[in-house]
Amino acid sequence: MEVLEEIKEVLVKNNLKIACAESCTGGLVSSYLTDISGSSAYVEQNFVTYSNAAKINYLGVERKTLDTLGAVSYEVAYQMALGLLRYARVSLSTTGILGPTGGSKEKPVGLCYMGFGIFKPKGPVIKVVKFLSQIKEGEYENTRVEIKKDIAQNALKNLIGFLKENIPSCKET
């Protein structure tokens, strides 16, 4: 993926490292980021925080948020991305529903919230993107895996956009 080289270039050029916390993508974003040779220069550490306990223990997600809004929510993605900033200056989080079970009218299969964070001199900047995969059940032999790929690839595309929005040297790129 071309976006991976672009992410590497931006992070290395700006002496930044990223930490990821993935729930629904189960480490696929991290896998993509480390597919590029030299990834140790820009990847700090990554977590698969599939359970609520992991989200609480490693990222500081509030139990009350999980209990009232559920793991698949804007607020949880935000808290995940914010909590990651204690490990690296850039963060990416994913939380969503891959299916085929677990979806509802309010939170359908393919829904994901992606959190992006960067620590700046005046404090953290966090952005959350709501994404709904258009891959439908039965389109592929393993639709769950295809939805996971779709979400992970979209997260990386949104990451480079977030970096360009928030790193002054990237605005002219």
N, C-alpha and C positions, 0 to 999 in steps of 0.2 A: 504494500500500500504506500502510495506516494506521501500520504499524510504523515506517516511514521518518520520519514526522513526530515520532513518539515518540522515536526515536533522536536526531534533530536537537535536540529540546527538551532532552533529558537532557545531551547533550554541550555544547550552547551554554550552558545554565544553569550547568553546572559548569566552564566554561571549559576543555573538553577537546577534543583533536583525535584522530582515528583514522588509523591506517595499516593497509592491508590487503595481504596476500600471498596470491594465488590461484594454485592450480595447476589443478585440475579445472574450476573455474568460469570460468577464462580472462578475468577482468575483469568478470563479470556483477554480482558483489556491489558492486564499485566503481561500475559504471554505475548501479545502483539508488541507491546512496548519493548520487550526484551528480545524480540526477533531480530533486531538491528544490532550489528556488531558495534561494540563500544557503549552499549546501553548502561554499563556501570557508571558512566560519566554523568548520567542524568536521571537514573532511577535510584531512589533512596531505599524505599521498602514498600511492600504491598501486602495487603491483608485480604483474605476472603472472610468477610464477616456475615456469614449466612444466617446465623442465629441472632435473636435479639440480645442474648447475653453477650455475644462477641461485640455487637454494636455498642453496648453499654460499657463493657470492660476496656476495650481498646480505643474507642473513639469518643467516649463521653456522651453518647446519645442519651437523652433523658428517658427514663422508664415511663414517665407520665406521657410523653409524646408517643411512644410506642403503644401504650395502652389505650390512648384516646384516638389516635389517628391511624395506627397501624404502621408496619414497617415500610409499606409502599406509600410514601407521602412526600410532598415537597419539604416539609419540616425535617423529616428524618434524613433525606438527602443533604439538606443544608447542614444539619448537625454533624453528619458524617464527614462532609467536606471540611467543615470548620475544625473538627477534632483531629483530622489528618495533618493540619498545619503545625501541630507540635512535633511532627516527624520530618517534614520537608516544607520548603517555601511554596510549593505548588501542590494542589491536591485534585483528585478526581474520585467521585463516588458514584456507585450505581445501586439502585434498589428498585425491583420491579417484579412482574409476574410473567413467567415463561409458559405456563400451562403444561399440559392441556387442562389441568384442574386449577382451582384457586381464583379464577376470574369471577367478576360480577359485573353488573351493569355500570356501577360507579367506577370500578377498577377492573377493566377487561384484560384478558390475556394479551400480552404484548406491551402493556403499559410499563413505562420506566421513568423514574426521576433520576436525573444525572446532576450531581453537584460538582462545581468547579471552584477552586479557591486559590488565592495567591496572597502571600503575606507581603504587604507594602509598608513603607516607613510609618504611615499614619494608621496602620492596623490592617486586619484581614479584609479582603474583598471576596465575597461569595456570590455565585450565580447558580441558580437551579434551572434546568431545562426539563420540561415535560415532553416525553417522546412516546409515541404509540406506533409500534411496528405494524406495518401493513401486511405482514406475512400471516396467512390464515391457516387454521388447522386443516391438515390433509394436503396442503400444497407440496409438501416434501415428505420423504420417507420419515424423517425425524424433525417435525416442525419445531419442536422445543429447541433443538440445536440451532436451527436456522434463525429463530427469533433471537437467541443469544448472540449469534454472529451479527445480526442486524443492529442490535442494541450496542454491542461493543464497537462496531465500526462507526456508528453514529456518534458515540461518546468521544471517539478520537477526533472526528471532524469538528465536533463542538469544542473540544479542548483547544485545538489550534485557533479557532475563532476567539475563544476566551483569552488565550495568551496574546493574540494580536490586539485585542481591545485593551489589555491591561499592562502591556510592556511598551513603554514609549519608543524604544528602538525598533519595534515591529510595526508601528503605525504606517511607515512608508514602504513596508515590504509588500 
